[in-house]
Amino acid sequence: MPKPMSVAALRKALQTGALDAAAIAALASDDRAGARQLYAQYQRQQAKLAAERASFTHRLHFEHELWPTYPTIAGIDEVGRGPLAGPVVTCAAVLPPSVDLLLVNDSKQLTPERRLALFSKIMAEAVDVALGIATPAEIDRYNIYHATEIAMARAVQALWQQPDYLLVDAMHVPLTIPQRKLIKGDARSVSIGAASIIAKVCRDRLMDTYDQVYPGYGFTHNAGYGTAEHLAGLRQLGVTPIHRRSFAPVQAALHHEL
């Protein structure tokens, strides 16, 4: 009878996914205390993976319903409606039916590190991805809601091929393409969730650049939202070209009321 693997070797194999079905079966019947702990850990990992897979499948049910009729579906989302500075950024993301992005979800529920990791995976798996923006001046001219609609339309129009259908997070895109508005869509549709992650990462990078151009407002930390640091910057340094002049705190700074 071959000598069983050491517990240390089993642990390393489990961590790297190198245990095959026979090794897992052997681990299940191994009486060593360390082996029993490893098998319990393996069972927990499998239960977590099964839950993630089930959740992922549920978040793809809109796409699965639509793909037979609409082969190319774009998920649409926006980032940056609330900030006092910077553009609103939108994304249109088209995923293939073979997509396997278990952890794609609402970008706000993810850590920055997880968003960056998923950003790379989405870009590798996506059929097509495009961004759209509305500038602070356009936000002031049209209001934030309509400017966001314009930016969403720009993202769709920037795709290499016009999609057959749009899944949109809580808004309507002003284009003559069949579409469905989903409340909290970034947590209900993998396509919308993917778009939310791409838009969030890209806008954060843009605000990092603006932090270099306009230091003193904390754009790297607050992404243009009205934090105490940002409001202090408005008081001390005034309004920049990327501020939204129609937003009340910026209007107050223009009138030296902050």
N, C-alpha and C positions, 0 to 999 in steps of 0.2 A: 504493500500500500504506500503510495507517495506521501511524503511528509507534507502536512498542511502548511500553507503560507503563514508567515508570522503576522501577528496583528498589525504591526507597523507597515508591512508590505500590503496587507489588505486595505488598510486605511489610505495609503497612497493610491492604490488601484481604484478605490472607490471615489476618491477625489478627482481622479483624472478620467473616470468613466471607462476604465480598462477591464472591468469585471464583466465576463460574459454570463449567459444564463446559467451555465453549469456551475460557475464560481459562485453566483448568487445563491443557487440552491445549496451548495456546500456550506456557504456562510450561514444560511438559515438553520442548518442542523449542527453547527459548530457550538460545542458546549463551553468554550472558553469565555470568561466574563467579558474580555475586551471584544471578542467576536460578536457576542450578543448585543453589546452596545453599538457596534458598527452596523449590525443588521437593523436595529431599531432606528438608527440614523438613516439608513437606506430607505426604510419604509416611510419615514417622515418626508424624505426628499421626493419619493415617488408620489406620495399623497399631495404634496405641494405642487408638483409638476402636473398632476392630473387636474387639480383645481385651476391652475393657470391655463391649461389646455381647454378646459370646459368654459372658462370665462372668455377666452379668446374666440372660441367657436360661437359663443353667444354674441360677441361684439362684431361678428362677421355675418350675422343673420340677414341684415338688410342687403348686403352685397350678394349673398347667396340667393336671395329672392330675386334680385334684379339682373344678375349676370346672364341668365339664359336669354333675356330680352334685350338687355343693354350691356354688351361686352366690355365697354370702356366706361368705368365709373370713376368720377373724380370726387374725392373728399375735399371739402373747402372749410377753412377756419381762419380766424384772425387773431392777432395779438396786438395789444396796445391801444385799446379804445379808451382806457381810463387815465393814462399818464398826462402830465401837463406839458411834456416836451417830446419831440420825436414824431416820426410818422406812425400811422397804423400799417402793419404789415400783414398780408394775407398769403395763404399758400393753397395751391391746388395740387393734390397728390393722387396719382392713378396707380393702383396696386394690381398685381396679377392674381388670378384665382389660386395660384400656388403659393401665395404669400404665407410666410411663417414668421410672424413677428409677435410672439406671445405676449411680450410685456408692453407693447404699444398701447397707450391709454392717454387720458387727458394730461397734457404737458404740465399742468399745475400740480398734479399729484406725484410728479417725479422729481427726484433730486437733480441738480445740475449735472452730476456725473452720469446718472442714468440717461438723462436726455441726450447728452453728447454721444454716449455709446449707441443709443437707439437711432440718433441722427445718421450715423454712419451706416447702420444696418438698413434703415429705410432707403437711403440713397442708393445702396447696393441692390436692393430688391425691387424698387419702384420701376414701373414702366415709364413714367413721366412725372416730373415735378416742376412747378413754376411758381414764382413769387409775384405779388402785386403790392404796390404801396399807394397810399394817399398822403401827401405832404402835409405838414402843419398848416400851410396856407390854404390848402384845399379843405382841410378840416374846418378852418375858420370860415371859409366861404360857403360850404355846403351843409355843415353840421356833422358831427362825428358819425351818426348812423348812416347818412347818405354817402359820406366819404368812404366808409367801410364797404358799402355796397359797390361803389366804384372800384375800390381796390380789389375786391373779390372778382369782379368782372375782368379786371386787368390780369389777374392770376390765371383765370381760365383761358383768356385769349392768348396768353403767353405759352400755353402748352403746345407741343409740336403738332398734336392732332386734337381737333375738337372732340371732347368726350360725348358719349351718348346720354349720360345722366349725371346729375350732381346730387351729392349728399352734403347738406350745408348745416353748419352749426348755428341754429337759432335765427337764421336770416334768410332773405331771398336775394338771389343774384339776378341783377337786371339784364338777363340774357334769355333768348328764346330757346332754351334747352330744358328738357324735362328735369325736374328737381324735386327734392323733398327737404323740408326744413325739420331738423331734429333738435328739440330742446335738450341741452346737455349732450349734444351729439358727439363731442370729443371723447366722452366716456362710454358712448353707446355704439360707435362705429369705428372700426380699425382704420378705415380710410380717413375719416375726419381726425381721429387721434394722431395719425401720422402727419397730417397737414398741420395740426396744432404744434407738434414737436418741431417740425422744420421751421415754421414761422417764428416760434419762440426763440430757438437757437440763433436764427439769422438776425432777428431784431435785437437780441441781447448783444450780439457781436457788433452790430451797428451802433448801439448805445455805448459800448466800450470805446469805439472810435470817437464818438462825440465827446466822451469824457476827456480824451486827449486834446480835442479842439477847444472845448469849453470846460476847463477844470474849475472846480469849486462848487459844483452842484451835486456831485456824487452819482453821476449817471451810471457808472459801472455797478454801483450797489443798488440803485433804486430804479433803473431802467426808465427814468423820467417820471415816475410816480411822485406824488406830493409828500414825500417824507420830510421829517424835521430838517435834515441836512439840505434837502433840495430847497425848501422854503427859506432857510437861512441864506442859501446862495442867491436866491431871488432878491432878498432884502439887501444883501451886501454888494452884489455884482450886477443886479438888474436883469433884464429880459434879453435872451439870445435870439438869433434868427430861427432856431428850431423850437421855440416855445409856441404854444397854442394860445393866441391872444384872446380867443373867445372863451377860454376857461377862466372861471372866477378868480382863482389865486393869481393867475398871470395878469388879469385885468387890474387886480388890486396892486400888484407890483408896479404896473405901468403908471398907476396913480399914486404910488408911494404910500399905499395904505397897509402894506403887510407889516 
